[in-house]
Amino acid sequence: MTYRVAVACASSKLLATAVQHLRLLGVAPYACPTMTELGAFAEGSDVVIVFADSFSDQQSTVSALRALERWHLGPTLIVVATSAFVWQPSVTRIHPTLRVLPSFFEWADERSEPELPFTD
């Protein structure tokens, strides 16, 4: 069985690194660069990994995480965030919801800063 893992991250560099490492583990990663698309990506996934600190709008990110949390039969949710991020798991679900520091994924540590928008 191949696990399907949605990875949400606004940093294109970190997102590409995450997808590469997940492929090496033998899972099928789906790259999700925006929080607005996360629900659709999560529907077909066994696990959702969100690099919360990479998104600049913390309030929208928290809202999206709460929506995923309320999905009782939804996929396992792993939120990668520094201690400054204000969200904590708050709902009991069938599948676990975890919050971990970036150091949990050794390759992700110190790379989860938001990217600056491209300007001409």
C-alpha positions as CSV (number, residue, x, y, z in Angstrom):
1,M,0.0,0.0,0.0
2,T,1.3,3.4,-0.9
3,Y,0.4,6.2,1.5
4,R,-0.8,9.5,0.0
5,V,0.7,12.5,1.7
6,A,-0.4,16.1,1.0
7,V,2.3,18.7,1.9
8,A,1.2,22.3,2.3
9,C,4.0,24.9,2.3
10,A,4.3,28.4,0.9
11,S,8.1,28.1,0.5
12,S,8.7,26.5,-3.0
13,K,12.2,25.4,-1.8
14,L,11.0,23.7,1.3
15,L,8.0,22.2,-0.6
16,A,10.3,20.7,-3.2
17,T,12.6,19.3,-0.4
18,A,9.7,17.8,1.4
19,V,8.3,16.1,-1.7
20,Q,11.8,14.7,-2.5
21,H,12.3,13.3,1.0
22,L,8.8,11.8,1.0
23,R,9.3,10.1,-2.3
24,L,12.5,8.5,-0.9
25,L,10.3,7.0,1.9
26,G,8.1,5.4,-0.8
27,V,5.0,7.5,-0.3
28,A,3.0,9.4,-2.9
29,P,3.4,13.1,-2.0
30,Y,1.1,15.9,-3.3
31,A,2.5,19.4,-3.2
32,C,0.1,22.0,-2.1
33,P,1.5,25.6,-2.2
34,T,-1.6,27.4,-0.9
35,M,-3.9,27.0,2.1
36,T,-7.0,27.5,-0.1
37,E,-6.3,24.3,-2.0
38,L,-5.5,22.2,1.1
39,G,-9.1,20.9,1.6
40,A,-9.1,19.4,-1.9
41,F,-5.6,17.9,-1.4
42,A,-6.6,16.5,2.0
43,E,-9.6,14.6,0.7
44,G,-7.5,12.1,-1.2
45,S,-4.7,11.8,1.3
46,D,-3.9,9.6,4.2
47,V,-1.7,12.2,5.9
48,V,-1.5,16.0,5.6
49,I,1.7,17.8,6.6
50,V,1.4,21.6,7.0
51,F,4.4,23.8,7.3
52,A,2.4,26.5,9.1
53,D,5.2,29.0,9.6
54,S,5.7,29.3,5.8
55,F,2.3,31.0,5.3
56,S,2.3,34.7,5.9
57,D,-1.4,35.0,7.0
58,Q,-1.4,33.2,10.3
59,Q,-5.2,33.8,10.9
60,S,-6.1,32.1,7.6
61,T,-3.7,29.2,8.3
62,V,-5.3,28.7,11.7
63,S,-8.8,28.7,10.2
64,A,-7.8,26.1,7.6
65,L,-6.2,23.9,10.3
66,R,-9.3,24.1,12.5
67,A,-11.5,23.1,9.5
68,L,-9.3,20.1,8.9
69,E,-9.4,19.2,12.6
70,R,-13.2,19.2,12.6
71,W,-13.2,16.6,9.8
72,H,-13.7,13.7,12.2
73,L,-12.7,11.0,9.7
74,G,-10.1,13.1,8.0
75,P,-6.5,12.2,7.4
76,T,-3.7,12.3,10.0
77,L,-2.7,15.9,10.4
78,I,0.9,16.9,11.2
79,V,1.4,20.6,11.7
80,V,5.1,21.8,11.6
81,A,5.4,25.0,13.5
82,T,7.7,27.0,15.8
83,S,6.6,27.9,19.3
84,A,5.5,31.4,18.0
85,F,2.6,29.9,15.9
86,V,-0.6,30.2,17.9
87,W,-2.5,26.9,17.0
88,Q,-2.7,23.8,19.1
89,P,-4.7,20.6,18.4
90,S,-8.1,20.9,20.1
91,V,-10.4,18.3,18.7
92,T,-10.4,14.5,19.3
93,R,-10.5,12.7,16.0
94,I,-10.3,9.2,14.6
95,H,-6.8,9.9,13.1
96,P,-4.2,11.8,15.2
97,T,-3.4,15.4,15.0
98,L,0.1,16.4,15.9
99,R,2.1,19.6,16.2
100,V,5.8,19.2,15.8
101,L,8.8,21.6,15.7
102,P,10.6,21.9,12.3
103,S,13.5,19.9,13.8
104,F,11.2,16.8,13.7
105,F,12.0,16.8,10.0
106,E,15.7,17.3,10.1
107,W,15.8,18.5,6.6
108,A,13.1,21.2,7.3
109,D,14.7,22.9,10.2
110,E,15.7,26.5,9.6
111,R,14.1,26.6,6.2
112,S,10.5,27.3,7.0
113,E,10.6,31.1,6.8
114,P,8.1,32.7,4.5
115,E,9.3,33.5,1.0
116,L,9.3,37.1,-0.1
117,P,6.7,37.8,-2.9
118,F,8.2,38.2,-6.3
119,T,8.2,41.8,-7.5
120,D,9.4,43.4,-10.7
